[in-house]
Amino acid sequence: MEHDERDPNAFRDQIKNAVAAAGAVTAAFVPAASAVATNPQVQALVTDVINGIADTDDDFIGQGEFGFGTRREIPDTLRAPTDEEFPGVPAHRRTFLTDGDASYNAYFRLRRCEPT
């Protein structure tokens, strides 16, 4: 997931207020545009467009998986160098994720934990 604000309308009130203020300023300086700039339906449409562009909702990017094959492969993986395959990123495994617009690599570094 791409974690944003979790709320698609997180900034909608601020956007609505800014659009209304811009409409008032436009009407004051361009009287011919007053009817359009102060029209509530036009302001609502502009607010919706800007709010959509802000894209503050969380987005599903994709999912990936990788396996170890057998239980015996896990110790070999833990002993393997963590930076040979992914220069600059110490990781044992990588999963590529994309939603068509954005692409991400999720890197995983494994370590053995002793049972408590």
C-alpha positions in Angstrom: 0.0 0.0 0.0 1.0 3.6 -0.6 0.2 5.2 2.8 -1.0 8.8 2.4 -3.6 10.4 4.6 -6.0 7.4 4.5 -8.8 9.9 3.8 -9.6 11.0 0.2 -11.0 14.2 1.6 -8.3 15.0 4.2 -7.7 18.5 2.8 -11.1 19.1 1.0 -12.2 21.8 3.4 -9.0 23.8 3.0 -9.2 23.3 -0.8 -12.8 24.5 -0.7 -11.9 27.6 1.3 -9.0 28.4 -1.0 -11.2 28.1 -4.1 -13.9 30.3 -2.6 -11.2 32.9 -1.6 -9.7 32.8 -5.2 -13.3 33.3 -6.6 -13.8 36.3 -4.4 -10.4 37.8 -5.4 -11.1 37.1 -9.1 -14.6 38.7 -8.8 -13.1 41.8 -7.2 -10.5 42.3 -9.8 -12.3 41.0 -12.9 -16.0 42.0 -12.6 -16.8 40.3 -15.9 -15.8 36.9 -14.3 -17.7 37.5 -11.1 -20.7 35.3 -12.1 -18.5 32.4 -12.9 -15.9 32.8 -10.1 -18.4 33.1 -7.3 -20.8 30.4 -8.7 -21.1 27.7 -6.0 -21.4 24.9 -8.6 -18.3 26.1 -10.4 -16.4 26.3 -7.1 -17.6 22.8 -6.1 -16.4 21.4 -9.4 -13.0 23.1 -9.1 -12.7 21.9 -5.5 -13.5 18.3 -6.6 -10.9 18.5 -9.4 -8.1 19.8 -7.0 -9.1 17.3 -4.3 -8.8 14.5 -6.8 -5.4 15.7 -7.9 -4.3 15.8 -4.3 -4.9 12.0 -4.1 -4.8 11.8 -0.3 -6.4 8.3 -0.1 -4.2 5.2 0.6 -3.6 3.4 -2.7 -3.1 -0.3 -3.3 0.2 -0.6 -5.4 0.5 -4.3 -5.8 1.6 -7.5 -4.1 4.4 -9.9 -4.6 5.8 -13.0 -3.0 8.9 -15.0 -2.9 9.6 -18.4 -1.5 12.5 -20.3 0.0 11.7 -23.7 -1.5 12.5 -25.9 1.5 13.3 -25.3 5.2 16.9 -26.1 4.4 17.2 -23.1 2.2 16.5 -20.6 5.0 19.8 -21.0 6.7 21.6 -20.7 3.4 19.7 -17.5 2.7 20.5 -16.1 6.1 24.2 -16.8 5.5 24.2 -15.2 2.0 25.6 -11.7 1.5 22.8 -9.1 1.6 24.1 -6.6 -0.9 25.4 -8.4 -3.9 22.1 -8.6 -5.9 20.8 -5.2 -4.8 23.7 -2.7 -4.8 23.3 -0.1 -1.9 20.4 -2.0 -0.3 21.2 -4.7 2.2 18.5 -7.3 1.4 18.1 -11.0 0.9 15.0 -10.8 -1.3 13.2 -8.1 -3.4 9.7 -7.9 -4.7 8.8 -5.5 -7.5 5.4 -3.8 -7.1 3.5 -1.6 -9.6 0.0 -0.3 -10.1 0.8 0.9 -13.6 1.4 4.5 -12.6 4.0 4.1 -9.9 6.5 1.3 -9.3 8.3 0.3 -6.1 10.7 -2.3 -5.0 10.1 -3.8 -1.6 13.4 -5.2 0.0 13.5 -7.8 2.7 16.5 -8.6 5.0 16.0 -11.7 7.0 17.4 -12.5 10.3 17.2 -15.5 12.6 15.2 -14.9 15.8 15.7 -17.3 18.7 12.4 -18.5 20.3 11.5 -16.8 23.5 
